[in-house]
Amino acid sequence: MNQQVLLRRRVCHLTGGLLLTLGMTAQAQTQTDPLPLSPPNSPFWDALLLQPFVPGDIWTRMRDNFQWENDAKEARVQKWIDYYQRHPGNITTIAERARPWLYWVVSELERRDMPGEIALLPFIESAYDPTARHAGGATGMWQFMPGTGDALGLRRDRAYDGRLDVIASTKAALDYIQQQADQWYRGDIELSLAAYNAGAGTVNRARRSAIAAGKSGDYWSLKLPRQTMNYVPKLLALSRMIAHPDRYNVALPSIPDQPAFARVIVDDRIDLSQVAEMAGISSARLEYLNPGLLQKTTMPSRAPELLVPHRIKNALVAMLAKSRAIFARGDRYQVRSGDSLSILANRYAVSIDELRRYNGLRGSTIRVGQILRIPPNNRASATRQASQQAQIVQVKQGDSLARIAARHDVSTLDILRWNKLEADQYLQPGQQLTLYVQ
């Protein structure tokens, strides 16, 4: 084997501690359905339009970064090529699910000078589903076990799980792969991939046995657990079929070689539904890109960057900046003992829902000492309200908000706020309204 091939191997194989599918259930699945196909959970790309492979898209760029062509000739690889040829639809389905993520993963591999084949590892691990959860505890696109994720700095709590965060988990996976390759295998990423699946201890023992028997000690000379013996061959089989889709009758969806999402810095806690409303997209679309935000609220201390569709980045950045400027002019209130959202809503003449939206709250619980932001338009209103007396007026036949406002020298907007009314809500004769007048 020439030096160039050895060098490629050392730069090219994923590291060995992440678990794909563990336990007896996982082994059974690996034997019968090596590409997991959980139902697509991707409202971001509901319209599945499969087109013939188009030169110049992300697949071309990925193929240009493949480095394991010689190893793809191994007999174990051909076995899996034969298998996938009998099930080409699995590859097609997962390839479509990978649409939002491929450009970024391929770019990150290029930045690290790592083999393009590694972009296909999530095909095997999670079917490119960033929300994938295995009964054994492995979670996310790269299927980190809790302990492994903790060791790699992927934070987990009730509000955030870094294993589900595509940016954080991808960086952690590639760091882990490189670190293990450098620590144990002199840069050989094939061995690191085996360790990623079976654990470094298992691979190191197998290497010692192989070398003692006069073998080379590379991945292909090792005797490993069945799942790990198939792990790298599956990856290389996929790379061969994606490199030559026409030869293997694989219908790859055309995915442009351009980013599908952008990262936006968010300094405050904001409900994702509010961000989606600002951006003019569905909440489901935003939640799909940010599965690590378990409470569907931005978490600047854990994930300062929010993923958004690339085309809306500039407009959203401008809207967030404007929103921050408005907040800066508004009231801030420190919660005291006995306070509730209902009491504060009445005090500041806002609705409870508005207080929730402005503060990224999902429920009605607030804590003593917590700082709440009061919608700025209500600051003057609240100050004025404190110096005014509440007056109950009764709606008369033919009354409208405009007529009542003119009669009492207040604004219709004030009446709506004071009484928690919707703008299009009809007034009924005899209905009582609270007004604050001089």
N, C-alpha and C positions, 0 to 999 in steps of 0.2 A: 504494500500500500504506500503510495508516494506521500511526500511531506505535505503537499498542498491539501490532500484529502484529510490527513491527520489534523492539519491546522483548522480545516473547516469543521471537523468534528468537535474540536475543542472550543470552537466559537459557537457551536450550534445546538446544543441539546439541553432541553429544559431540566431544571433542577428537581431535586428529589425529596421533597417533603410534603408536597400538597397531595391530598388524597382525592382521587377521582370518585370512585364509588367503592365503599368499604363494606366488609362483612359479606355474609353468604348471599344476601339479596343482591348486593352490587355485583358479585362474581357471576351470579346467575344472569343478571341483566347483561353483563359484558359478553357472556357467551352467546346470548340469543339476540341482543339488540345493541351492538356496540356504539351506535350513535343514539343517545337518549333523545326521545322526541316528546317532551312535555308539550301540551298544547301551546301554541304561540300566544304570548301575553303582551301584545305589542300594538296598542291603539295608535302609536305614533305612525305605524305603517300598515294600516288596515288593508289598503288596496294592494294586494299582491299581484304584481304584473311581472311575470317571468318572460324574459327576452333572451334571444341568443347571445352568446358571449360576444362582447364588443371590444376590439383591440383599443387599448388606451384607458380602460377603466381600472379599478383598484386591483382586479385579478392580474392584469398584466404587470403592474408594479410589484405585487406580491411574488409572482412567478420569477421576476428578474432577481429577487432576493433569495430564492431557494438555493441552498448550498449542499444538499445531501443527495445529489443525483446518483452517485456511485452506490451508496448504501441502499438506495431504493431498488437496487437489483437483487437484493437478498431474497431468498426463497420465502421467508416469513412475510415479507412485504407483498409478494405476489398473491399469497393466500388471501390477504385482506383486500387486495384489488379485486380479486375474483368475487369476494363476498359483496363488496360495495357495488360492483357492476350488476349484481342481482337486485340491489336495492338503491338505485340512483336517486329515487325520490327523497330519501332521507337527506342526502347531501344538499339537494336543491332547497328543501324546506329550511334546513339550518342556515344555509348560505343567505337566504332572504332574511332570516331573523338576525343575522350578523350585520345587516345593512347599516345601522346607526354607528356601529363600533369599529368596523374594519379599518377605516381610514386612520383613526387615531392609534389603534394597536399597531398597524403596519408602520406608521410614522415613528412610534416609540421604539420599535425594534430597530429601525434604521438609525435612529439617534444613538442607540447603544451598540451598533454594529453587530447585531444578533441575527441569526438565520430567519428568513421569512417564513419558514415552516412553522415556527412557534406561534404565529398568528392563527394557526389551525388547532392549537391545543384546546381552546374552549369548545370546538366541535365535539371533542371526545369528553371533556369534563362536564359541560353543562348544556350542550346544544346551543351555545351562545345566548343563554337566558340568564341575565344578571340577577334574577330573583330565585334561581334554582336552589332548592333546599333538599338535602338528602337525609333520610331517616337517621343515618349515623352521625349527623351533625355537620357534615361538609356543606358549605353555603357559598352562593355567589357564582359569578362567571368562572372563577378559577378554583372554586370548590375548596376553600380554606376550612380546616377544622378550627374550632374555637381557640385551642391552645396555640396552634401555629399562627393564627391571625393575631393573637395577643402578643406573641413573641416578635412579630414583625411590625408592631405598632398600629395595627388596625383596631381602632377604638370600638367598643361595643357598650351600649347602654339602652335604656328604654326609648330614647329618641333617635339614636343613630347606630348603624352597623356598618363599619368600614368594609366588611367583606362584600356588602352589596353595592358599595360605591365603586363604580367602574374605574374611575381615575385612580383612586387610592389602591384598590385591589390589584389592578394591572401593574402598577409600579411596584407593589410589594411582591407580586409573583415573579416579575422579571429580576428584581433585586435578589430574591431568594435563589432563583435559578443560577444567576451569575456567581453569587457568593458561594454556593455549594460546589459549583464547577471549579472555582478557584481554590477553595479550601481542601477538597478531597481528590479532585480528578484532573489537576493540571489543565484546567480549561475545557475538558471534554464534556460537552453539554449533553451528549447522548447518555453518558453515565449519570449526569445530573438529572436528566429526565426520568431515568429509571428510579433514582432516589426520590424524586418528586412524587412518584407513584407508590413506591414500596417503603421508603425511608432509607436514610443513608446507612444505618446499621446493617440492614439486609443486603444492600448492594456491596458494602465494603467486605462483608463476610464472603459473599459470592466471588468477589475479585480475588481475595486471598486464596480461596480454594482453586480458582482457575489458574492463577499464576503458579501455585504449588504444583499443579498438574502439567506445567509447561506451556500453558496457553497465554495469549497476549494480555488478557485482563480487560479488553475493551468490551463494550456492551454485547456484541454479538457472540462473545465467547463465554458468557456467564450463564449459569443455571439459576433462574430466578422463579418466584411464584408465577403461576400461569398468567395472571392478569398483567404483570409487569413484562413478561416475555412477549406479550402482544402489544404493549403500550407504544413503543417507538415504531414497530411495523405498521400499526394503524395510522399513525401520524404521517409516515412516509407514503403509505398507500393513498391517503387523502391528497397529499401534495402532488403525487404523480397524476392523479385524476383531474385535479384542478389545473395542473400545468398543461394537460392535454384533454380538455373537456370533450372535444369532438371525437377523439379516438375512443373515449370511454362512454360516450353517449350521456354526458352529464349536462343538464340544462342549467347553467349558472345565470342568476339574475344579473342584469347589467347594473353595476353600482359605480357611480362616478368617482373618479379619483380626486375627491374634494371633501372637506369636512362636512359632516352632517350636523354637528352640534358645536356650540361655542361655550366658553366658560366666562361667567359673569361674576364679579366680586359683589357679594351682598353683605353689608355691614350690620344689618339689623335682623331681628327675628320677624319674618313675615310669612303668613300662611301662603302655601303654594297656590291656592285658589285665587288669592289676591294678585299674586304675580302673574298668573295666567290671564286674569282679567285685564291687567295692565297691558300685557303682550298681545292680547286678542287671540289666544289659543285656548284649547281645552285643558282643564286641570289634569285629565288623564294623560295627556301628551307630556306635560311637564313632570308628572309623577313617574312616568315610565323612564324618563331620562335620569331621575334622581331617586332610585329605589332605596338608597341608604338612609334617606330621611324618613324614618319610620312613622313620625307623627305628622308628616306632610307639611312641615314647617321648616324654613331655613334655619340652620344652626351655625352661625358664624364661628363659634369657638371650636367646632369640630370639622365643619366642611364649609370654609369661607367662599368656595366657588360653587355657583349653581349652574348646571348644564341646561342650555336652552337651544332651540333650533337655531342653526347658524344664521339664517336670513333675518332673524329678529333681534340679533344681539345689539346693534347700534341703537335701535329705537328703544329697546328695554333699558339700556344703560342710561339713556337720556331721561326716561321716565323715572327711573330709580333716583337719579340725581335730583330731579325736580321734587320728588316725593320727600327726599331727605331735607331739602331746603324748606319745604312746607312744615315738616315735623319740627325743624329747628325754630320756627316761629310760633309753634304751638305750645300748649301747656304741658308740663310734666307733673305728675302727682305721685307722691309716695303713699302707698297703702297703709292705713292705720287699723288698729284693732276695731272691729265692728263694721268695717267697710265691706261692701259687696258690689258686684258689677251693677246690680239694680239701683243701689243707692247712688253710685257715682254717675250712672246714666241719667238719673233724675237731676242730680246736682248740676251736671254740665249740659243738660238738655240735649243729650244724644241717645241713640238707641243702643241697647246692649249688643246687638249684632255689630254695630259700627265700632264700639269699643273693642270687641273681639278682633275684628279685621285689622284695626290699627295696631294692635299689639300682638298679633300672631297667636291668639288664644284659640284653642279648640273647644274648651269647656268653659265653665263659669267659675272655676276655682281661682282665687287670687290669694297671695301671701302677704302678711304684714311685712312692710319694708320694700315690697316690690314697687318698681317704678313703672307707672303706666303713662302712655302718651295720650293726650286728649286732642281730638281733631281740632286743628287750629281755628277753623271758622267759628268755633263755639266759645273761644276764650272771652271775647268781648261780650258775647251773649250771656255767658255765665256770670261775668262781673256785673253786667246790667241787671241780670235776674236777681242777684243777691240784694240789690238796692230797690227792687220793685216788689209789688204785692201781687200775689196770685189772685186772679179774678176768674170766676166760673161764668161762662156765657153759654146761652142755649141757642142752638141752631134753629132759625125760623124757616118757614116755608119760602122757598126761592133763594135761600142763602147760598153763597159760594164762599170758598176760601178768600177770594179776592175781595168780596164785599165785606166780609167780617174783618179782614185785615185793614181795609180802608176805614171802616167804622171806628176801629180802636187804635188806629195809627201804629200798627205793627206790620211786619212783613209776612207774607204767606209762608215763607221758608221757616220763620220763627214758629208759626202755628204748627207746621208739620213736625218740627223738632220737639216742641213742648208736648205734643200729644201723640208722638210716635206714629204718625200717619204716613201712608204712602201718597205720593203726588197725585195718583189717579184714583184715589179712594173717594167714593161718593159720601157726601154728608147727608144725614137723615134728620128731618125735623124733630126737634126735641133732644137731639144729641147734645151732650155737654162737652165743652171744650175749656181747657185751662189756658189762660193768657196772662202774661206778665206785663203790666202797664204801669205808667207813671202815676 
